[in-house]
Amino acid sequence: MKTPPRRVLPSVLEKIKSAYILWHRYHDTLQKTQKYTLGNKVDDLFTDLIEAVSTAIFLKQADKIPFIRHAIRKLDTLNIFIMILWETKSLDEKKYITLSIPLNEVGKMLGGWYGKLEKENSPC
């Protein structure tokens, strides 16, 4: 049986997808009390982040800004919730660090993208 061809995603979306796959493994290891509360909220934030970034990728330059801003807000909230999971010892330090590294990189990528778009779309 042939494997389906692998789609090449833009680097920021690929980084988010990889972090989500990692999170998915961690989500399964959470205690029930965290898994179905904060764990599911983190999962929802990841999917919202993926949706915002994938939408922005296909829009005209001027239309991307609100979606990138939305993605940055989702990422900031996601990082706070993951920190709470770590601080409550629901997520061990190694998993927290392993997940935080790609999310920090995504933050830099989104910030750079947003800055570039703001500069390109400024009236001056």
C-alpha positions as CSV (number, residue, x, y, z in Angstrom):
1,M,0.0,0.0,0.0
2,K,1.3,3.4,-1.0
3,T,1.6,6.2,1.6
4,P,-0.1,9.4,0.7
5,P,2.2,12.2,-0.5
6,R,3.3,14.6,2.3
7,R,2.1,18.1,1.9
8,V,4.6,20.8,2.5
9,L,3.3,23.4,4.9
10,P,4.7,26.9,5.5
11,S,7.3,26.8,8.2
12,V,5.2,28.5,10.9
13,L,2.3,26.1,10.3
14,E,4.6,23.1,10.3
15,K,6.1,24.2,13.6
16,I,2.6,24.6,15.1
17,K,1.5,21.2,13.8
18,S,4.6,19.5,15.2
19,A,4.0,21.1,18.6
20,Y,0.3,20.0,18.5
21,I,1.3,16.4,17.8
22,L,3.6,16.6,20.7
23,W,0.9,18.1,22.9
24,H,-1.5,15.4,21.7
25,R,0.8,12.7,23.3
26,Y,1.0,14.7,26.5
27,H,-2.7,15.3,26.7
28,D,-3.3,11.5,26.9
29,T,-1.0,11.3,29.9
30,L,-2.8,14.0,32.0
31,Q,-4.9,13.0,35.0
32,K,-8.7,13.0,34.3
33,T,-9.2,16.2,36.4
34,Q,-6.8,18.1,34.2
35,K,-7.3,16.2,30.9
36,Y,-11.0,17.2,30.5
37,T,-10.7,20.8,31.8
38,L,-7.5,22.7,31.1
39,G,-6.1,19.9,28.8
40,N,-9.1,20.2,26.5
41,K,-8.8,24.0,26.6
42,V,-5.2,23.8,25.5
43,D,-6.3,21.5,22.7
44,D,-8.9,24.0,21.6
45,L,-6.4,26.8,21.6
46,F,-4.0,24.8,19.5
47,T,-6.8,24.2,16.9
48,D,-7.8,27.8,17.0
49,L,-4.1,28.8,16.4
50,I,-3.8,26.4,13.5
51,E,-7.0,27.8,12.0
52,A,-6.0,31.4,12.3
53,V,-2.5,30.9,10.8
54,S,-3.8,28.7,8.0
55,T,-6.4,31.3,7.1
56,A,-3.9,34.1,7.2
57,I,-1.6,32.2,4.8
58,F,-4.1,32.3,2.0
59,L,-5.3,35.9,2.3
60,K,-4.2,39.1,0.6
61,Q,-1.4,40.9,2.5
62,A,-3.7,43.7,4.0
63,D,-6.2,41.1,5.2
64,K,-3.7,39.0,7.1
65,I,-3.1,41.3,10.0
66,P,-6.3,40.6,12.1
67,F,-5.7,36.8,11.8
68,I,-2.1,37.1,12.8
69,R,-3.1,39.2,15.8
70,H,-5.7,36.6,16.7
71,A,-3.1,33.8,16.4
72,I,-0.7,35.7,18.6
73,R,-3.4,36.1,21.3
74,K,-4.2,32.4,21.1
75,L,-0.6,31.5,21.4
76,D,-0.1,33.8,24.4
77,T,-3.1,32.2,26.2
78,L,-1.9,28.7,25.2
79,N,1.5,29.4,26.7
80,I,-0.1,30.6,30.0
81,F,-2.3,27.5,30.2
82,I,0.6,25.2,29.6
83,M,2.6,27.0,32.3
84,I,-0.4,26.5,34.7
85,L,-0.3,22.7,33.9
86,W,3.4,22.7,34.7
87,E,3.0,24.8,37.9
88,T,0.3,22.5,39.1
89,K,2.6,19.5,38.4
90,S,0.1,18.1,35.8
91,L,2.8,18.4,33.2
92,D,6.4,17.5,34.2
93,E,9.3,19.9,33.6
94,K,10.8,18.0,30.7
95,K,7.5,17.9,28.8
96,Y,6.9,21.6,29.6
97,I,10.3,22.6,28.2
98,T,10.0,20.3,25.2
99,L,6.7,21.9,24.4
100,S,7.7,25.5,25.2
101,I,10.7,25.6,22.8
102,P,8.7,25.2,19.6
103,L,5.9,27.4,20.9
104,N,8.5,30.2,21.6
105,E,9.8,29.8,18.1
106,V,6.2,30.1,16.7
107,G,5.9,33.3,18.8
108,K,9.0,34.8,17.2
109,M,7.8,33.8,13.7
110,L,4.3,35.2,14.3
111,G,5.8,38.4,15.8
112,G,8.1,38.8,12.8
113,W,5.3,38.2,10.3
114,Y,3.1,40.7,12.1
115,G,5.8,43.3,12.2
116,K,6.5,42.9,8.5
117,L,2.9,43.2,7.6
118,E,2.4,46.3,9.8
119,K,5.5,47.9,8.1
120,E,4.2,47.0,4.6
121,N,0.7,48.3,5.3
122,S,1.7,51.5,7.1
123,P,0.6,54.7,5.3
124,C,4.2,56.2,5.3
